[in-house]
Amino acid sequence: MKKLIKVVIVLLIFALIGAIGLFFSINSAVEEGVRMVVPTVTKTEGDLEKAQISIFSGEGDLTNFIVKNPKGFDSAHAVNVGTIRVKLDPMSVFSEKIVIDEIFIDGAEVNYEVALNGTNIGTIQKNIDEFAEKQKAEAKSEGEETLTTEKFIKIKKFTFQNPKITLLATHLKGQELTLELPNPVTLKDIGGEEGISVAQAAKVIANPVTSAIEMVVNAKDQLLKDPLKGAEALLKGAGQLEGGIKKNADSLLKKLGGE
């Protein structure tokens, strides 16, 4: 009986060590993945301070996610998110297709900077689009075979809400305007059953988020120039935002899947 108890204790210790090792492996994989993907896809610097995801439930937080500005823009960052809530299939992190049940972003800090060469958010969006298209063209040139090192991703639900949008522009003469998004951006079933590349997923997500931010910024800019037309634009934007985002995302997904 004593031998059996000792064996059980030893097995439990090994199981605990294995669980701890797996915990750190999953979180390290997520942290390294984010730090590698963001600069590659956006052509800007990016960082993630820490990932804490349970190996049992797959739920957890990504802490202090930052996307810095492209060259030519002066603000400290483009996007800064204190906490991103995620739920995923923990073991899928080590497979060819990562399955994410939910990504929930609440209260992101967004600096929307207008300069002579365009906007920082628009430039990042352009960089993402160009990388995704280049990646797809390279895959097609290899006979529809994607690169063996490329991971695929499936996101069942993505939510982006309550961002603090700060408008920075020369015509504001040093002043900053804080804007709000009237409705959350919610996307579902990104990647379908087979999944899509991380770059393509970034494109599907970034397009409607950028569109929503730009709609609010443009309406506010119009409000400063013409209060009546600006108010009408804000009301119209709030009403059309949800449907427009869904239509835009559905169109992108069809293109990604059909080309």
C-alpha positions as CSV (number, residue, x, y, z in Angstrom):
1,M,0.0,0.0,0.0
2,K,2.8,2.4,0.9
3,K,4.5,1.6,-2.5
4,L,1.2,2.4,-4.3
5,I,0.9,5.7,-2.4
6,K,4.5,6.6,-3.3
7,V,3.9,5.8,-7.0
8,V,0.7,8.0,-7.0
9,I,2.6,10.9,-5.4
10,V,5.5,10.6,-7.9
11,L,3.0,10.5,-10.8
12,L,1.2,13.6,-9.4
13,I,4.5,15.4,-9.1
14,F,5.4,14.6,-12.7
15,A,1.9,15.6,-13.8
16,L,2.3,18.9,-12.0
17,I,5.7,19.6,-13.5
18,G,4.3,18.7,-17.0
19,A,1.3,21.1,-16.5
20,I,3.6,23.9,-15.4
21,G,5.8,23.3,-18.4
22,L,2.9,23.3,-20.7
23,F,1.5,26.5,-19.2
24,F,4.7,28.3,-19.9
25,S,5.0,26.8,-23.3
26,I,1.6,28.0,-24.4
27,N,2.0,31.5,-23.1
28,S,5.6,31.8,-24.5
29,A,4.3,30.6,-27.9
30,V,1.5,33.2,-27.9
31,E,3.9,36.0,-26.8
32,E,6.6,35.1,-29.4
33,G,3.9,34.7,-32.1
34,V,2.5,38.2,-31.5
35,R,5.9,39.8,-31.3
36,M,6.9,38.2,-34.6
37,V,3.6,38.7,-36.5
38,V,2.9,42.3,-35.7
39,P,6.1,43.9,-37.3
40,T,5.9,41.5,-40.2
41,V,2.3,42.2,-41.1
42,T,1.9,45.9,-40.2
43,K,5.5,47.0,-41.0
44,T,5.6,48.8,-37.6
45,E,7.0,47.9,-34.2
46,G,4.7,45.9,-31.9
47,D,4.9,44.3,-28.5
48,L,3.0,42.2,-26.0
49,E,4.1,42.3,-22.4
50,K,2.5,39.1,-21.2
51,A,0.1,36.3,-22.0
52,Q,-1.7,34.4,-19.3
53,I,-3.8,31.6,-20.7
54,S,-5.1,28.6,-18.8
55,I,-4.0,25.3,-20.2
56,F,-7.2,23.7,-19.0
57,S,-10.0,26.2,-20.0
58,G,-8.1,28.1,-22.7
59,E,-9.3,31.4,-21.2
60,G,-6.9,34.2,-20.3
61,D,-5.6,37.7,-20.9
62,L,-3.0,39.3,-23.2
63,T,-1.6,42.3,-21.3
64,N,-0.3,45.5,-22.7
65,F,-0.6,44.9,-26.5
66,I,0.9,47.8,-28.4
67,V,1.2,48.7,-32.1
68,K,3.5,51.6,-32.7
69,N,3.3,54.1,-35.4
70,P,4.7,53.8,-39.0
71,K,7.5,56.2,-40.0
72,G,6.3,59.8,-40.5
73,F,4.0,59.9,-37.5
74,D,4.8,61.5,-34.1
75,S,2.4,60.1,-31.5
76,A,3.7,57.5,-29.0
77,H,1.7,54.6,-30.6
78,A,-1.2,53.9,-32.9
79,V,-3.0,51.3,-30.7
80,N,-2.5,50.4,-27.0
81,V,-4.7,47.8,-25.4
82,G,-4.3,47.2,-21.6
83,T,-6.0,43.8,-21.6
84,I,-7.3,41.6,-24.4
85,R,-9.6,38.8,-23.2
86,V,-9.2,35.5,-25.2
87,K,-10.6,32.0,-25.2
88,L,-8.9,29.4,-27.3
89,D,-8.2,25.7,-27.7
90,P,-4.9,25.5,-25.8
91,M,-3.5,22.5,-27.7
92,S,-4.3,24.1,-31.1
93,V,-1.5,26.6,-30.4
94,F,1.0,23.8,-31.3
95,S,-1.0,22.6,-34.3
96,E,-1.2,23.9,-37.9
97,K,-4.6,25.6,-37.2
98,I,-5.1,27.7,-34.1
99,V,-8.7,27.7,-33.0
100,I,-9.8,30.8,-31.1
101,D,-13.3,30.9,-29.6
102,E,-13.3,34.6,-28.8
103,I,-11.2,37.7,-28.8
104,F,-12.7,40.6,-26.7
105,I,-11.1,44.0,-26.8
106,D,-12.7,46.7,-24.6
107,G,-11.3,50.2,-24.1
108,A,-8.4,50.3,-26.5
109,E,-6.5,53.5,-26.8
110,V,-6.3,54.6,-30.5
111,N,-4.3,57.6,-31.6
112,Y,-5.7,58.6,-35.0
113,E,-3.0,60.9,-36.4
114,V,-3.4,62.9,-39.6
115,A,-0.2,64.0,-41.4
116,L,0.8,65.2,-44.8
117,N,1.5,61.7,-45.9
118,G,-2.0,60.4,-44.8
119,T,-3.1,58.9,-41.5
120,N,-1.3,56.4,-39.3
121,I,-4.3,54.0,-39.0
122,G,-4.8,54.1,-42.8
123,T,-1.1,53.4,-43.4
124,I,-1.2,50.4,-41.1
125,Q,-4.3,49.1,-42.8
126,K,-2.5,49.6,-46.2
127,N,0.5,47.6,-44.9
128,I,-1.7,44.8,-43.7
129,D,-3.6,44.6,-47.0
130,E,-0.4,44.6,-49.1
131,F,1.2,41.9,-47.0
132,A,-1.9,39.6,-47.1
133,E,-2.1,40.0,-50.9
134,K,1.6,39.4,-51.4
135,Q,1.4,36.3,-49.2
136,K,-1.6,35.0,-51.2
137,A,0.2,35.6,-54.5
138,E,3.3,33.7,-53.3
139,A,1.1,30.8,-52.3
140,K,-0.6,30.7,-55.7
141,S,2.7,30.8,-57.5
142,E,3.6,27.6,-55.7
143,G,0.5,25.9,-57.0
144,E,-2.0,26.8,-54.3
145,E,0.2,25.4,-51.7
146,T,0.7,27.6,-48.7
147,L,4.0,27.8,-46.9
148,T,4.6,24.8,-44.6
149,T,5.7,27.1,-41.8
150,E,2.5,29.2,-42.0
151,K,0.0,28.7,-39.3
152,F,-3.7,28.9,-40.0
153,I,-6.2,30.5,-37.7
154,K,-10.0,30.3,-37.0
155,I,-11.7,32.9,-34.9
156,K,-15.3,32.2,-33.9
157,K,-16.0,35.6,-32.5
158,F,-14.2,39.0,-32.4
159,T,-15.4,42.1,-30.5
160,F,-13.9,45.6,-30.5
161,Q,-15.8,48.1,-28.3
162,N,-15.5,51.3,-26.3
163,P,-12.2,52.5,-27.7
164,K,-10.8,55.9,-26.7
165,I,-10.0,57.5,-30.0
166,T,-7.8,60.5,-29.9
167,L,-7.7,62.7,-33.1
168,L,-4.4,64.4,-33.7
169,A,-4.2,66.7,-36.7
170,T,-2.3,69.9,-37.8
171,H,-5.6,71.8,-38.4
172,L,-6.5,71.3,-34.7
173,K,-3.5,73.5,-33.8
174,G,-2.1,71.2,-31.1
175,Q,-5.5,70.3,-29.6
176,E,-6.6,66.8,-29.2
177,L,-10.1,65.5,-29.7
178,T,-11.4,62.4,-28.0
179,L,-14.0,60.5,-29.9
180,E,-16.2,57.5,-29.2
181,L,-17.4,54.6,-31.3
182,P,-21.2,54.4,-31.3
183,N,-21.5,50.7,-31.7
184,P,-19.1,47.7,-31.1
185,V,-17.5,46.0,-34.1
186,T,-18.4,42.3,-33.9
187,L,-17.3,39.7,-36.4
188,K,-18.0,36.0,-36.4
189,D,-16.6,32.8,-38.0
190,I,-13.4,34.3,-39.3
191,G,-11.5,31.6,-41.3
192,G,-14.4,29.1,-41.6
193,E,-13.6,25.4,-40.9
194,E,-10.3,25.3,-42.7
195,G,-8.9,28.5,-41.3
196,I,-7.0,31.3,-43.0
197,S,-3.5,32.7,-42.6
198,V,-2.8,35.1,-39.7
199,A,-2.2,37.9,-42.2
200,Q,-5.6,37.3,-43.9
201,A,-7.3,37.2,-40.5
202,A,-5.6,40.5,-39.6
203,K,-6.9,41.9,-42.8
204,V,-10.5,40.7,-42.2
205,I,-10.4,42.3,-38.7
206,A,-8.5,45.5,-39.5
207,N,-10.7,46.5,-42.4
208,P,-14.0,47.0,-40.5
209,V,-12.3,48.3,-37.4
210,T,-10.5,50.9,-39.5
211,S,-13.7,51.8,-41.3
212,A,-15.6,52.3,-38.1
213,I,-12.9,54.5,-36.7
214,E,-12.6,56.6,-39.9
215,M,-16.4,57.0,-40.0
216,V,-16.4,58.6,-36.6
217,V,-13.3,60.7,-37.3
218,N,-14.7,62.0,-40.6
219,A,-18.0,62.8,-39.0
220,K,-16.4,64.7,-36.2
221,D,-14.2,66.6,-38.7
222,Q,-17.3,67.5,-40.6
223,L,-18.9,68.6,-37.4
224,L,-16.1,71.1,-36.8
225,K,-16.5,72.6,-40.3
226,D,-20.3,72.4,-40.5
227,P,-22.2,71.6,-37.3
228,L,-25.5,70.7,-39.0
229,K,-23.9,68.3,-41.6
230,G,-21.6,66.9,-39.0
231,A,-24.5,66.0,-36.7
232,E,-26.3,64.4,-39.6
233,A,-23.2,62.4,-40.5
234,L,-22.7,61.2,-36.9
235,L,-26.4,60.0,-36.6
236,K,-26.2,58.4,-40.1
237,G,-22.9,56.7,-39.2
238,A,-24.2,55.3,-35.9
239,G,-27.2,53.8,-37.7
240,Q,-25.2,52.3,-40.6
241,L,-22.1,51.2,-38.7
242,E,-23.2,47.7,-37.7
243,G,-24.7,46.7,-41.0
244,G,-21.8,48.2,-43.0
245,I,-19.2,46.4,-41.0
246,K,-20.9,43.0,-41.4
247,K,-21.3,43.5,-45.1
248,N,-17.6,44.6,-45.5
249,A,-16.4,41.6,-43.4
250,D,-18.6,39.1,-45.3
251,S,-17.3,40.4,-48.6
252,L,-13.7,40.1,-47.5
253,L,-14.2,36.5,-46.3
254,K,-15.8,35.5,-49.6
255,K,-12.8,37.1,-51.5
256,L,-10.3,35.3,-49.3
257,G,-12.1,32.0,-49.7
258,G,-12.9,32.3,-53.4
259,E,-9.6,33.5,-54.8
